[in-house]
Every structure is written in structure tokens, then in C-alpha cells.
Amino acid sequence: MTRYRDAGLFLLLATVWGVAFVAIKAGLGTPGSPAGFFETPVLFAAFRFDVAGVVMLGYAVWAADDPVPRGRRAWVAVGVSAVFVIAAYHALLFVGETDPGVTSAAAAVIVGLNPVLTTGFSRLLLPDASLSRLGVVGLFVGAAGAVVLANPDPSNLLSGGVVAKLLVLAAVTAFALGSVVTDRLDAGVENETLEAWAMLGGAGLLHLAAFGVGERVATVQWDPAAVWSLAFLSVVASGVGFLIYFTLLDRLGSVEINLVSYVVPPVTAGVGWLLLGERPTPATVVGFLLIVVGFALLKRRALLAEVEQIGRAG
């Protein structure tokens, strides 16, 4: 029963996070639209983590042994996560998704590079990590997937959403780097506590960034789509999603839970097609497959070990 429950939670997490990319697109609205956060994408991200941070802090108070980080090293880890994992990642992602050339499915596929980039940064920054020749091939294959997905036109590299896709790529790079640096700090902070304070700190940084680029609350058009999008992203995608994530991280380990990155894009593509009329392009499909192959090459030993363990359990 435990295996079926974990599988159900895994699929629920993939669904929640897959829908999140569509919710971002819906909440942002479109160019010239009288409603939505199209003119204030960074403020949109800030509002998301205002709510999500409070939800996660409440959970940390209930579930963690200590809901407050203790010591300088712990607060440095919170700061790194707030800057890279929350603020930089979401600001760049939300701005990138304002471009009509970046569908929610394309954004989800680019974010699917996270396990590949995380593995690469781990090999560079963690002392016990090393990268084999086949692992190097995996990194390049994953990067090739991102290039195919961007589908650049050499005659005009600034057209067709290429710059926006590069912003999304920069977002996931910031996320991966922040995750690895936080891991290297090894501050001994419980996941729930770390995430709660990082979300609150990241929300503050996003508000500062929004103010710096001239985004103002008064310009936000609170139409029903924007309100429901913000509610879903704050409570369901961030609050419920991270609760499921932490539960599965303890039960399955980092390798298996990382695989959720490859279930999210198909979910996003299906929901985006049904709700927003977005149709995945051949470049999206090929890019996704290359990223999956790159991850498989990088994590081949761990994946084989997981398959053997599942075989023995069956």
C-alpha cells in the first residue's frame, strides 16, 4: 500500500507543479490585456511568496523540531536559498513567461534541466563529487536539449522568444546553483524551516526588485484569472506542493523525486493545450527528450540502483 500511496503522491505533485506553469501564464495575461500581471511579473512572484512563506512557516512551526534557523551558517543558507532559489529563479521565470513565444510547456521543459544542472554544479562545487566522461556527455546532451528547445534563428537571435527562453534558462541555472551551494553549506537546518524562511526572505527581495524596476501595486488589474492564479500558486503549488515534496524526499530519496521534473512537462503541455490553446512544437518534444537522456547519462548508476531495488521489492 505504501508504494501505491507514494506513486499517487508523486503523480499528484507532478500534476500540481505542471498546472503551476499554466497558472503563471494565465495570471500574467497577454500583451494589451486589461487584466492580469503582464506589466508586473516580478510583483506577481512577490505576492506568491508572501502567502506561500506564511503557509510554509506555519507548517514548519507544526512539523519541524525547531522552526527558527540557529547560528550564522544557518542564516547564510537561508540567504543563499532566498536569493537564488526563490527570488532570482521566480523573477526570471515569471518575466520569461510574459513572452508569447514561451508557452507554459516550453518553460516547464527548460526547468526540466534542473536535475542536469544540479548534477553539473555538484561535480564542480561539492568536494566528494566527480564527473566521468559519460557524465560530461550527459551535460552536453542536456544543454543541447535546451538549445533545440530555444530554436534560435541565426538571422535574428532576438526573435521568436529566444531571449525569454534564455531568461527561463537563467532562472533554472540560479535555482540549481542555489540548491548546490545550500547543500555545500550543510547548515543542519530542517527542510521545512529552511524553505519557510527562504520564501519569506525571497518575497522581500522580490518586492525590492519589483520596486526597483518600477512595478507598482496600483497598476495590477485584479481580474478573476489573476486572483485564482495567485491563490493556486501560493497555496497549492507552493504550500501543498512542497509538503508533498518533503514527504516523498524522505521516502524515495533525491534521485527518484528528481524524476518529477520529467513528468511535469507532459502535464503542463496537456493542461496548457486544454485551457490556453497552446500546442507543443516539435522543438519542445525533441528538447524534452534530449534533456531526459542527458539526465539518464548523468545519473545512470543511481537510476540502475533504484531499478534493482524496485525489482527486489516487487
Backbone as numpy.savetxt, mean C-alpha at the origin, in Angstrom:
# Nx Ny Nz CAx CAy CAz Cx Cy Cz
-10.34 -26.31 10.50 -11.17 -25.11 10.50 -10.30 -23.84 10.50
-9.13 -23.91 11.19 -8.26 -22.74 11.27 -7.77 -22.34 9.88
-7.41 -23.36 9.05 -6.92 -23.07 7.71 -8.00 -22.39 6.87
-9.25 -22.87 6.98 -10.35 -22.26 6.23 -10.61 -20.83 6.72
-10.50 -20.64 8.04 -10.72 -19.30 8.59 -9.63 -18.34 8.11
-8.38 -18.81 8.11 -7.28 -17.97 7.63 -7.44 -17.65 6.15
-7.86 -18.64 5.37 -8.07 -18.41 3.94 -9.18 -17.39 3.71
-10.23 -17.49 4.53 -11.32 -16.52 4.42 -10.88 -15.12 4.78
-10.07 -14.99 5.85 -9.55 -13.68 6.23 -8.61 -13.13 5.17
-7.81 -14.01 4.57 -6.89 -13.59 3.51 -7.67 -13.00 2.34
-8.71 -13.69 1.91 -9.52 -13.21 0.79 -10.27 -11.93 1.17
-10.71 -11.84 2.42 -11.39 -10.63 2.87 -10.43 -9.44 2.85
-9.19 -9.66 3.30 -8.19 -8.60 3.29 -7.89 -8.15 1.87
-7.73 -9.12 0.95 -7.46 -8.78 -0.45 -8.63 -7.98 -1.04
-9.85 -8.35 -0.66 -11.03 -7.65 -1.16 -11.09 -6.22 -0.62
-10.88 -6.09 0.69 -10.93 -4.76 1.31 -9.87 -3.85 0.72
-8.64 -4.34 0.61 -7.57 -3.50 0.08 -7.68 -3.31 -1.43
-8.30 -4.27 -2.12 -8.53 -4.10 -3.55 -9.57 -3.01 -3.82
-10.64 -3.02 -3.03 -11.68 -2.00 -3.16 -11.12 -0.63 -2.79
-10.13 -0.60 -1.89 -9.58 0.68 -1.43 -9.05 1.52 -2.58
-8.40 0.89 -3.57 -7.87 1.64 -4.70 -9.00 2.27 -5.52
-10.10 1.54 -5.63 -11.26 2.09 -6.33 -11.89 3.22 -5.52
-11.91 3.06 -4.19 -12.46 4.10 -3.32 -11.66 5.39 -3.42
-10.33 5.25 -3.52 -9.50 6.44 -3.70 -9.88 7.16 -4.98
-9.99 6.40 -6.06 -10.33 6.98 -7.36 -11.70 7.65 -7.32
-12.65 6.98 -6.68 -14.01 7.54 -6.59 -14.04 8.80 -5.73
-13.31 8.78 -4.63 -13.29 9.93 -3.74 -12.60 11.13 -4.34
-11.59 10.89 -5.17 -10.88 11.99 -5.80 -11.75 12.71 -6.83
-12.66 11.99 -7.48 -13.47 12.59 -8.52 -12.68 12.71 -9.81
-13.11 13.58 -10.69 -12.49 13.73 -12.01 -12.20 15.20 -12.30
-11.32 15.46 -13.27 -11.04 16.86 -13.63 -12.32 17.59 -14.03
-12.52 18.76 -13.46 -13.71 19.54 -13.77 -14.95 19.12 -13.00
-14.82 18.06 -12.19 -15.97 17.61 -11.41 -16.27 18.62 -10.30
-17.52 18.88 -10.03 -17.87 19.85 -8.99 -17.73 19.28 -7.58
-17.39 18.00 -7.47 -17.32 17.38 -6.15 -16.12 16.44 -6.07
-15.78 16.08 -4.83 -14.67 15.16 -4.62 -13.40 15.88 -4.21
-12.33 15.10 -4.05 -11.06 15.62 -3.55 -10.03 15.81 -4.67
-10.48 15.96 -5.92 -9.54 16.05 -7.04 -8.54 17.18 -6.85
-9.00 18.30 -6.33 -8.12 19.45 -6.13 -7.35 19.39 -4.81
-7.70 18.43 -3.94 -7.06 18.35 -2.62 -6.70 16.90 -2.27
-5.89 16.21 -3.09 -5.60 14.80 -2.83 -4.80 14.56 -1.56
-3.87 15.46 -1.23 -3.07 15.27 -0.02 -3.94 15.45 1.22
-4.86 16.40 1.17 -5.79 16.60 2.28 -6.71 15.38 2.43
-7.07 14.76 1.33 -7.86 13.53 1.35 -7.12 12.46 2.15
-5.84 12.27 1.86 -5.03 11.29 2.58 -4.93 11.66 4.06
-4.80 12.96 4.35 -4.69 13.40 5.74 -5.96 13.07 6.52
-7.12 13.35 5.93 -8.39 13.04 6.60 -8.50 11.54 6.86
-8.05 10.75 5.90 -8.13 9.30 6.06 -7.42 8.87 7.34
-6.23 9.40 7.58 -5.45 8.93 8.72 -5.76 9.67 10.00
-6.47 10.78 9.92 -7.04 11.36 11.13 -7.95 10.33 11.81
-8.83 9.77 11.00 -9.79 8.79 11.52 -9.11 7.45 11.79
-8.33 6.97 10.82 -7.70 5.66 10.96 -6.76 5.62 12.16
-6.03 6.72 12.41 -5.12 6.76 13.55 -5.85 6.62 14.87
-6.99 7.28 14.99 -7.79 7.17 16.21 -8.31 5.74 16.37
-8.79 5.14 15.26 -9.30 3.76 15.31 -8.19 2.81 15.73
-7.00 2.94 15.13 -5.90 2.04 15.45 -5.38 2.25 16.87
-5.37 3.50 17.33 -4.93 3.76 18.70 -5.89 3.11 19.70
-7.18 3.18 19.39 -8.16 2.51 20.25 -7.91 1.02 20.31
-7.58 0.43 19.15 -7.28 -1.00 19.13 -6.00 -1.30 19.90
-4.99 -0.43 19.77 -3.73 -0.64 20.49 -3.95 -0.59 22.00
-4.79 0.33 22.45 -5.10 0.42 23.88 -5.74 -0.88 24.36
-6.56 -1.48 23.49 -7.27 -2.71 23.88 -6.39 -3.94 23.74
-5.57 -4.02 22.69 -4.89 -5.27 22.37 -3.41 -5.32 22.76
-2.73 -4.19 22.75 -1.29 -4.19 22.99 -0.97 -4.19 24.48
0.17 -4.76 24.83 0.62 -4.73 26.22 0.95 -3.30 26.64
1.51 -2.52 25.72 1.82 -1.13 26.00 1.47 -0.30 24.77
0.42 0.52 24.85 -0.03 1.29 23.67 0.78 2.55 23.41
1.81 2.80 24.20 2.64 3.99 24.02 4.09 3.57 23.78
4.74 4.04 22.69 6.15 3.71 22.45 7.02 4.23 23.59
8.02 3.43 23.96 8.90 3.81 25.06 10.33 3.92 24.57
10.96 5.05 24.84 12.36 5.23 24.51 12.58 5.90 23.17
13.80 6.41 23.00 14.16 7.16 21.79 14.08 6.29 20.55
14.59 5.08 20.62 14.61 4.19 19.45 13.20 3.88 18.98
12.28 3.71 19.92 10.89 3.41 19.57 10.26 4.59 18.83
10.52 5.80 19.31 9.94 6.97 18.66 10.58 7.26 17.31
11.87 6.90 17.16 12.51 7.02 15.85 11.82 6.08 14.85
11.51 4.86 15.29 10.81 3.91 14.43 9.44 4.45 14.04
8.74 5.04 15.00 7.43 5.65 14.72 7.59 6.76 13.69
8.64 7.58 13.87 8.87 8.69 12.95 9.16 8.23 11.54
10.01 7.21 11.40 10.34 6.68 10.07 9.08 6.14 9.39
8.30 5.39 10.14 7.07 4.84 9.58 6.07 5.94 9.22
5.98 6.97 10.06 5.06 8.08 9.78 5.47 8.82 8.51
6.78 9.05 8.34 7.26 9.81 7.18 7.12 9.02 5.89
7.64 7.79 5.90 7.72 7.01 4.65 6.48 6.17 4.38
6.04 5.39 5.38 4.96 4.42 5.17 3.59 5.10 5.09
3.39 6.14 5.90 2.09 6.81 5.91 2.09 8.05 5.03
2.91 9.06 5.37 2.82 10.36 4.70 3.28 10.30 3.24
4.54 9.91 3.00 5.07 9.92 1.63 4.29 8.96 0.73
4.07 7.74 1.21 3.37 6.74 0.39 1.99 7.22 -0.02
1.20 7.68 0.93 -0.18 8.02 0.60 -0.30 9.35 -0.13
0.56 10.31 0.18 0.51 11.57 -0.57 0.81 11.32 -2.04
1.88 10.57 -2.33 2.25 10.29 -3.72 1.21 9.41 -4.41
0.68 8.43 -3.69 -0.33 7.55 -4.27 -1.60 8.32 -4.63
-2.08 9.15 -3.72 -3.32 9.88 -3.96 -3.14 10.90 -5.09
-1.99 11.58 -5.12 -1.74 12.53 -6.21 -1.64 11.78 -7.53
-0.96 10.64 -7.53 -0.82 9.84 -8.76 -2.16 9.39 -9.31
-3.09 9.04 -8.41 -4.39 8.54 -8.86 -5.31 9.65 -9.36
-4.91 10.92 -9.22 -5.74 11.98 -9.81 -5.64 11.99 -11.32
-4.61 11.37 -11.88 -4.42 11.35 -13.34 -5.38 10.34 -13.96
-6.18 10.75 -14.94 -7.09 9.81 -15.60 -6.37 8.64 -16.26
-5.07 8.82 -16.58 -4.31 7.75 -17.21 -3.91 6.65 -16.26
-4.14 6.85 -14.96 -3.81 5.83 -13.95 -5.11 5.25 -13.42
-5.49 4.09 -13.90 -6.68 3.43 -13.39 -6.38 2.88 -11.99
-7.44 2.56 -11.26 -7.25 1.99 -9.93 -6.51 0.66 -10.02
-6.77 -0.13 -11.09 -6.09 -1.41 -11.27 -4.60 -1.21 -11.53
-4.26 -0.21 -12.36 -2.85 0.07 -12.63 -2.12 0.48 -11.36
-2.75 1.31 -10.54 -2.14 1.72 -9.27 -1.93 0.51 -8.36
-2.91 -0.40 -8.32 -2.78 -1.59 -7.47 -1.64 -2.49 -7.94
-1.47 -2.60 -9.25 -0.39 -3.43 -9.78 0.98 -2.83 -9.44
1.12 -1.51 -9.58 2.38 -0.87 -9.23 2.68 -1.07 -7.75
1.67 -0.92 -6.91 1.86 -1.15 -5.47 2.21 -2.62 -5.22
1.83 -3.50 -6.14 2.21 -4.91 -6.02 3.70 -5.13 -6.09
4.46 -4.09 -6.48 5.93 -4.18 -6.45 6.48 -4.15 -5.03
5.64 -3.85 -4.07 6.12 -3.69 -2.69 6.95 -4.87 -2.20
6.49 -6.14 -2.35 7.32 -7.24 -1.87 8.67 -7.32 -2.58
8.70 -7.01 -3.88 9.95 -7.04 -4.63 10.90 -5.96 -4.11
10.39 -4.74 -3.97 11.23 -3.63 -3.50 11.65 -3.84 -2.05
10.75 -4.36 -1.23 11.09 -4.62 0.17 12.23 -5.63 0.27
12.16 -6.68 -0.56 13.23 -7.67 -0.56 14.54 -7.05 -1.01
14.49 -6.22 -2.04 15.70 -5.56 -2.52 16.34 -4.66 -1.48
15.52 -3.82 -0.82 16.04 -2.95 0.23 16.56 -3.76 1.42
15.91 -4.88 1.69 16.37 -5.73 2.79 17.78 -6.24 2.53
18.01 -6.63 1.27 19.34 -7.15 0.91 20.41 -6.07 1.04
20.01 -4.81 0.83 20.96 -3.70 0.90 21.19 -3.21 2.33
20.14 -3.21 3.15 20.21 -2.52 4.44 20.24 -3.43 5.65
19.79 -4.66 5.52 19.80 -5.56 6.66 21.06 -6.41 6.65
21.80 -6.45 7.75 23.11 -7.10 7.76 23.10 -8.59 7.46
22.03 -9.27 7.82 21.99 -10.73 7.62 21.42 -11.14 6.27
21.07 -10.16 5.46 20.44 -10.48 4.16 21.48 -10.47 3.05
21.24 -11.29 2.05 22.11 -11.32 0.87 21.25 -11.61 -0.35
21.77 -11.28 -1.52 21.00 -11.43 -2.75 21.79 -12.28 -3.73
21.19 -13.41 -4.14 21.84 -14.30 -5.10 21.70 -13.74 -6.51
22.37 -14.39 -7.45 22.26 -13.95 -8.84 20.82 -14.06 -9.34
20.16 -15.15 -8.96 18.77 -15.33 -9.37 17.88 -14.28 -8.72
18.24 -13.89 -7.48 17.50 -12.83 -6.82 17.65 -11.51 -7.55
18.86 -11.23 -8.05 19.08 -10.00 -8.84 18.21 -10.03 -10.09
18.13 -11.21 -10.72 17.26 -11.35 -11.90 15.82 -11.04 -11.52
15.40 -11.52 -10.34 14.05 -11.27 -9.89 13.76 -9.79 -9.72
14.74 -9.05 -9.18 14.57 -7.60 -9.03 14.38 -6.93 -10.39
15.21 -7.34 -11.36 15.11 -6.72 -12.68 13.81 -7.10 -13.38
13.35 -8.34 -13.19 12.08 -8.76 -13.80 10.93 -7.95 -13.20
10.95 -7.77 -11.87 9.91 -6.96 -11.23 9.94 -5.53 -11.72
11.14 -4.97 -11.87 11.26 -3.59 -12.38 10.77 -3.50 -13.82
11.04 -4.56 -14.60 10.56 -4.58 -15.99 9.03 -4.56 -16.02
8.41 -5.23 -15.04 6.95 -5.20 -14.96 6.42 -3.79 -14.75
7.12 -3.03 -13.91 6.71 -1.64 -13.68 6.86 -0.81 -14.95
7.94 -1.04 -15.71 8.17 -0.30 -16.95 7.08 -0.63 -17.97
6.77 -1.92 -18.11 5.72 -2.34 -19.04 4.39 -1.70 -18.65
4.13 -1.68 -17.36 2.88 -1.11 -16.88 2.79 0.39 -17.17
3.91 1.09 -16.99 3.91 2.53 -17.29 3.68 2.79 -18.77
4.14 1.84 -19.63 3.91 1.92 -21.07 4.34 3.27 -21.64
5.61 3.66 -21.39 6.05 4.99 -21.82 6.15 5.11 -23.33
5.83 6.28 -23.83 5.99 6.60 -25.24 7.27 7.42 -25.39
8.33 6.85 -25.99 9.60 7.57 -26.08 9.47 8.94 -26.74
8.48 9.12 -27.60 8.33 10.41 -28.29 7.73 11.48 -27.39
7.09 11.04 -26.29 6.48 12.01 -25.37 6.33 11.36 -24.00
7.40 11.40 -23.22 7.42 10.69 -21.95 6.50 11.32 -20.90
6.00 12.52 -21.15 5.14 13.18 -20.17 3.66 12.94 -20.45
3.36 12.09 -21.42 1.95 11.84 -21.76 1.51 10.48 -21.26
0.20 10.27 -21.33 -0.36 8.95 -21.05 -0.25 8.51 -19.61
-0.16 9.46 -18.66 -0.12 9.09 -17.26 1.20 8.54 -16.79
2.28 8.66 -17.58 3.57 8.11 -17.19 4.08 8.77 -15.92
4.01 10.10 -15.86 4.49 10.80 -14.67 3.69 10.39 -13.44
2.38 10.27 -13.59 1.52 9.87 -12.47 1.88 8.45 -12.01
2.16 7.56 -12.96 2.55 6.20 -12.59 3.90 6.19 -11.89
4.78 7.09 -12.30 6.07 7.20 -11.60 5.87 7.71 -10.18
4.88 8.56 -9.97 4.56 9.01 -8.62 4.09 7.84 -7.77
3.26 6.97 -8.34 2.80 5.79 -7.61 3.98 4.86 -7.33
4.89 4.73 -8.30 6.09 3.92 -8.08 6.94 4.52 -6.97
7.08 5.85 -6.95 7.82 6.51 -5.87 7.13 6.26 -4.53
5.79 6.21 -4.55 5.04 5.96 -3.32 5.37 4.59 -2.75
5.32 3.57 -3.59 5.57 2.21 -3.09 7.04 2.04 -2.72
7.94 2.77 -3.39 9.35 2.74 -3.01 9.54 3.32 -1.61
8.85 4.43 -1.32 8.92 5.02 0.01 8.38 4.05 1.06
7.29 3.37 0.73 6.69 2.41 1.66 7.67 1.27 1.96
8.27 0.71 0.90 9.19 -0.41 1.08 10.42 0.01 1.88
10.99 1.17 1.55 12.16 1.67 2.26 11.84 1.91 3.73
10.70 2.55 4.00 10.31 2.81 5.38 10.12 1.54 6.17
9.53 0.52 5.54 9.31 -0.76 6.22 10.63 -1.42 6.60
11.60 -1.40 5.68 12.88 -2.04 5.94 13.68 -1.28 6.99
13.69 0.05 6.91 14.41 0.85 7.91 13.80 0.64 9.29
12.47 0.58 9.36 11.80 0.32 10.64 12.20 -1.05 11.17
12.28 -2.03 10.28 12.69 -3.38 10.67 14.12 -3.37 11.18
14.99 -2.63 10.52 16.39 -2.57 10.94 16.53 -1.91 12.31
15.71 -0.93 12.62 15.77 -0.28 13.92 15.46 -1.25 15.05
14.58 -2.23 14.76 14.25 -3.27 15.73 13.97 -2.66 17.10
12.99 -1.75 17.14 12.75 -0.97 18.34 11.96 -1.71 19.41
11.45 -2.90 19.08 10.70 -3.67 20.05 9.31 -3.12 20.35
8.75 -2.35 19.41 7.41 -1.79 19.59 6.40 -2.76 18.98
5.32 -3.01 19.69 4.28 -3.88 19.15 3.69 -3.27 17.88
3.30 -4.14 16.94 2.81 -3.67 15.64 1.65 -2.70 15.78
0.70 -3.03 16.66 -0.48 -2.19 16.82 -0.10 -0.79 17.32
0.81 -0.74 18.27 1.25 0.54 18.81 2.01 1.35 17.77
2.91 0.67 17.06 3.70 1.35 16.03 2.79 1.94 14.95
1.85 1.14 14.46 0.96 1.61 13.40 0.07 2.75 13.86
-0.44 2.67 15.08 -1.34 3.71 15.58 -0.64 5.06 15.63
0.53 5.10 16.23 1.24 6.38 16.37 1.81 6.84 15.04
2.19 5.90 14.17 2.67 6.28 12.83 1.53 6.90 12.03
0.33 6.34 12.14 -0.82 6.90 11.44 -1.13 8.31 11.92
-1.10 8.52 13.24 -1.39 9.84 13.78 -0.31 10.84 13.38
0.96 10.42 13.46 2.05 11.30 13.04 2.02 11.57 11.55
1.71 10.52 10.78 1.61 10.68 9.33 0.49 11.62 8.94
-0.64 11.54 9.67 -1.76 12.44 9.40 -1.34 13.89 9.62
-0.58 14.14 10.69 -0.10 15.50 10.93 0.81 15.98 9.82
1.72 15.13 9.36 2.62 15.49 8.27 1.85 15.75 6.98
0.82 14.95 6.73 0.00 15.14 5.53 -0.75 16.48 5.58
-1.23 16.85 6.75 -1.89 18.15 6.89 -0.91 19.29 6.61
0.33 19.15 7.11 1.34 20.18 6.84 1.66 20.25 5.35
1.78 19.08 4.71 2.08 19.04 3.28 0.93 19.65 2.49
-0.30 19.32 2.87 -1.47 19.88 2.18 -1.49 21.40 2.29
-1.21 21.91 3.48 -1.16 23.36 3.67 -0.05 23.97 2.83
1.11 23.27 2.77 2.25 23.77 2.01 2.00 23.88 0.52
1.18 22.99 -0.02 0.90 23.03 -1.47 -0.39 23.81 -1.77
-0.96 24.44 -0.74 -2.11 25.31 -0.97 -3.47 24.64 -0.92
-3.54 23.41 -0.41 -4.84 22.75 -0.30 -5.55 23.23 0.96
-6.82 23.59 0.83 -7.57 24.12 1.96 -8.87 23.34 2.15
-9.27 23.17 3.40 -10.49 22.43 3.72 -11.71 23.08 3.07
-11.69 24.40 2.98 -12.85 25.12 2.43 -13.12 24.77 0.97
-12.11 24.27 0.25 -12.29 23.97 -1.17 -12.81 22.55 -1.41
-12.88 21.73 -0.36 -13.36 20.35 -0.51 -14.86 20.34 -0.75
-15.30 19.58 -1.75 -16.72 19.44 -2.06 -17.20 18.10 -1.49
-17.97 18.18 -0.40 -18.36 16.96 0.33 -19.59 16.32 -0.29
-19.40 15.72 -1.46 -20.50 14.99 -2.07 -20.57 13.59 -1.46
-21.68 12.85 -1.67 -21.81 11.52 -1.05 -20.68 10.57 -1.40
-20.19 10.60 -2.65 -19.10 9.70 -3.05 -17.84 9.98 -2.24
-17.53 11.26 -2.03 -16.35 11.62 -1.25 -16.49 11.17 0.20
-17.66 11.36 0.78 -17.89 11.00 2.18 -17.79 9.49 2.37
-18.47 8.73 1.50 -18.44 7.28 1.64 -17.04 6.73 1.36
-16.35 7.33 0.41 -14.99 6.91 0.11 -14.08 7.11 1.32
-14.17 8.29 1.93 -13.35 8.58 3.10 -13.69 7.64 4.26
-14.96 7.38 4.46 -15.38 6.48 5.54 -14.84 5.07 5.31
-14.94 4.59 4.07 -14.46 3.25 3.77 -12.95 3.15 3.97
-12.21 4.13 3.44 -10.75 4.10 3.54 -10.29 4.20 4.99
-10.95 5.03 5.78 -10.52 5.25 7.16 -10.86 4.08 8.07
-12.11 3.64 8.03 -12.57 2.63 8.97 -12.35 1.21 8.47
-12.73 0.95 7.22 -12.66 -0.42 6.70 -11.26 -0.77 6.20
-10.75 0.01 5.22 -9.45 -0.33 4.63 -8.31 -0.19 5.63
-8.33 0.88 6.44 -7.23 1.09 7.39 -7.49 0.39 8.71
-8.65 0.66 9.32 -8.95 0.07 10.62 -9.12 -1.43 10.56
-10.17 -1.90 9.89 -10.44 -3.34 9.80 -9.33 -4.06 9.02
-8.87 -3.43 7.93 -7.84 -4.07 7.11 -6.58 -4.38 7.88
-6.10 -3.41 8.67 -4.87 -3.65 9.43 -5.10 -4.64 10.58
-6.28 -4.68 11.14 -6.57 -5.68 12.17 -6.47 -7.09 11.58
-7.03 -7.28 10.38 -6.91 -8.57 9.70 -5.46 -8.86 9.37
-4.76 -7.84 8.90 -3.35 -8.00 8.52 -2.52 -8.48 9.70
-2.67 -7.86 10.86 -1.89 -8.24 12.03 -2.23 -9.66 12.47
-3.53 -10.01 12.38 -3.94 -11.36 12.76 -3.28 -12.40 11.87
-3.29 -12.17 10.56 -2.70 -13.12 9.61 -1.17 -13.11 9.68
-0.59 -11.95 9.98 0.87 -11.89 10.11 1.35 -12.83 11.20
0.63 -12.86 12.32 1.00 -13.76 13.42 0.79 -15.22 13.04
-0.25 -15.51 12.27 -0.59 -16.91 11.96 0.17 -17.46 10.76
0.36 -16.62 9.73 0.90 -17.11 8.47 2.37 -16.75 8.27
2.82 -15.66 8.84 4.18 -15.21 8.58 4.22 -14.21 7.44
5.36 -13.56 7.28 5.49 -12.46 6.33 5.43 -12.90 4.88
5.91 -14.12 4.58 5.93 -14.58 3.18 4.52 -14.75 2.65
3.71 -15.51 3.37 2.35 -15.77 2.89 1.50 -14.50 2.87
1.64 -13.66 3.89 0.81 -12.46 3.92 1.23 -11.49 2.81
2.51 -11.52 2.41 2.96 -10.68 1.30 2.23 -11.02 0.00
1.79 -12.26 -0.11 1.12 -12.70 -1.33 -0.21 -11.98 -1.56
-0.72 -11.32 -0.52 -1.96 -10.57 -0.70 -1.78 -9.47 -1.75
-0.53 -9.02 -1.93 -0.25 -7.98 -2.93 -0.60 -8.43 -4.33
-0.67 -9.76 -4.56 -0.94 -10.28 -5.89 -2.40 -10.69 -6.08
-3.15 -10.69 -5.00 -4.59 -10.94 -5.11 -5.34 -9.61 -5.23
-4.75 -8.55 -4.69 -5.39 -7.23 -4.70 -5.65 -6.71 -6.12
-4.66 -6.74 -7.05 -4.91 -6.16 -8.38 -6.10 -6.75 -9.13
-6.27 -8.11 -9.17 -7.46 -8.63 -9.85 -8.76 -8.16 -9.21
-8.78 -8.08 -7.87 -9.97 -7.57 -7.19 -10.23 -6.13 -7.59
-9.17 -5.32 -7.58 -9.31 -3.91 -7.95 -9.79 -3.77 -9.38
-9.23 -4.58 -10.28 -9.63 -4.51 -11.69 -11.11 -4.82 -11.85
-11.58 -5.86 -11.15 -12.99 -6.24 -11.25 -13.91 -5.18 -10.69
-13.58 -4.65 -9.51 -14.43 -3.63 -8.89 -14.36 -2.33 -9.69
-13.17 -1.97 -10.18 -13.03 -0.77 -10.99 -13.83 -0.84 -12.27
-13.89 -2.03 -12.86 -14.67 -2.22 -14.09 -16.17 -2.11 -13.80
-16.60 -2.71 -12.67 -18.03 -2.70 -12.34 -18.51 -1.31 -11.92
-17.72 -0.59 -11.11 -18.18 0.67 -10.54 -17.75 1.90 -11.32
-16.56 1.85 -11.93 -16.02 3.04 -12.60 -15.89 2.88 -14.10
-16.19 1.67 -14.61 -16.07 1.44 -16.05 -14.64 1.36 -16.54
-13.68 1.11 -15.64 -12.27 1.00 -16.03 -12.01 -0.38 -16.64
-11.30 -0.40 -17.75 -10.95 -1.67 -18.38 -9.44 -1.87 -18.34
-8.97 -2.97 -17.74 -7.53 -3.22 -17.69 -6.94 -3.32 -19.09
-5.77 -2.73 -19.29 -5.09 -2.80 -20.58 -4.18 -4.02 -20.62
-3.76 -4.45 -21.82 -2.78 -5.55 -21.89 -1.51 -5.24 -21.11
-1.08 -3.97 -21.10 0.13 -3.60 -20.34 -0.06 -3.86 -18.85
-1.27 -3.62 -18.34 -1.55 -3.88 -16.93 -1.39 -5.36 -16.61
-1.92 -6.22 -17.48 -1.86 -7.66 -17.25 -0.41 -8.16 -17.34
0.31 -7.75 -18.38 1.70 -8.21 -18.55 2.57 -7.68 -17.42
2.40 -6.43 -17.05 3.17 -5.86 -15.95 2.93 -6.61 -14.66
1.68 -6.95 -14.39 1.32 -7.70 -13.19 2.01 -9.07 -13.17
1.98 -9.77 -14.29 2.61 -11.09 -14.36 4.11 -11.02 -14.16
4.76 -10.00 -14.74 6.21 -9.85 -14.56 6.55 -9.57 -13.09
5.75 -8.78 -12.42 6.00 -8.48 -11.01 5.86 -9.74 -10.17
4.85 -10.56 -10.47 4.67 -11.82 -9.76 5.87 -12.74 -9.97
6.35 -12.84 -11.21 7.52 -13.69 -11.50 8.75 -13.17 -10.75
8.93 -11.85 -10.74 10.06 -11.27 -10.02 10.03 -11.61 -8.54
8.84 -11.51 -7.94 8.72 -11.86 -6.53 9.00 -13.34 -6.30
8.50 -14.20 -7.19 8.72 -15.64 -7.05 10.21 -15.98 -7.10
10.96 -15.29 -7.96 12.41 -15.54 -8.04 13.11 -15.07 -6.77
12.69 -13.95 -6.24 13.31 -13.42 -5.03 13.00 -14.28 -3.80
11.80 -14.78 -3.73 11.34 -15.51 -2.55 11.16 -17.00 -2.82
11.92 -17.53 -3.78 11.68 -18.91 -4.20 11.87 -19.90 -3.06
12.91 -19.72 -2.25 13.17 -20.67 -1.16 12.05 -20.62 -0.12
11.66 -19.42 0.26 10.60 -19.28 1.25 9.27 -19.82 0.72
9.00 -19.56 -0.56 7.75 -20.06 -1.15 7.74 -21.59 -1.22
8.88 -22.18 -1.59 8.96 -23.64 -1.62 8.77 -24.24 -0.23
9.35 -23.58 0.77 9.19 -24.05 2.15 7.73 -23.99 2.57
7.04 -22.91 2.17 5.62 -22.79 2.51 4.79 -23.87 1.82
5.11 -24.15 0.54 4.38 -25.19 -0.19 4.58 -26.56 0.47
5.83 -26.85 0.87 6.12 -28.12 1.53 5.37 -28.23 2.85
5.31 -27.11 3.60 4.61 -27.13 4.88 3.13 -27.36 4.68
2.56 -26.70 3.65 1.12 -26.89 3.37 0.86 -28.34 2.95
1.81 -28.91 2.16 1.67 -30.30 1.73 1.67 -31.26 2.90
2.57 -31.01 3.87 2.62 -31.88 5.04 1.37 -31.73 5.90
0.86 -30.48 5.96 -0.34 -30.25 6.78 -1.56 -30.92 6.17
-1.56 -30.99 4.79 -2.70 -31.61 4.11 -2.69 -33.11 4.20
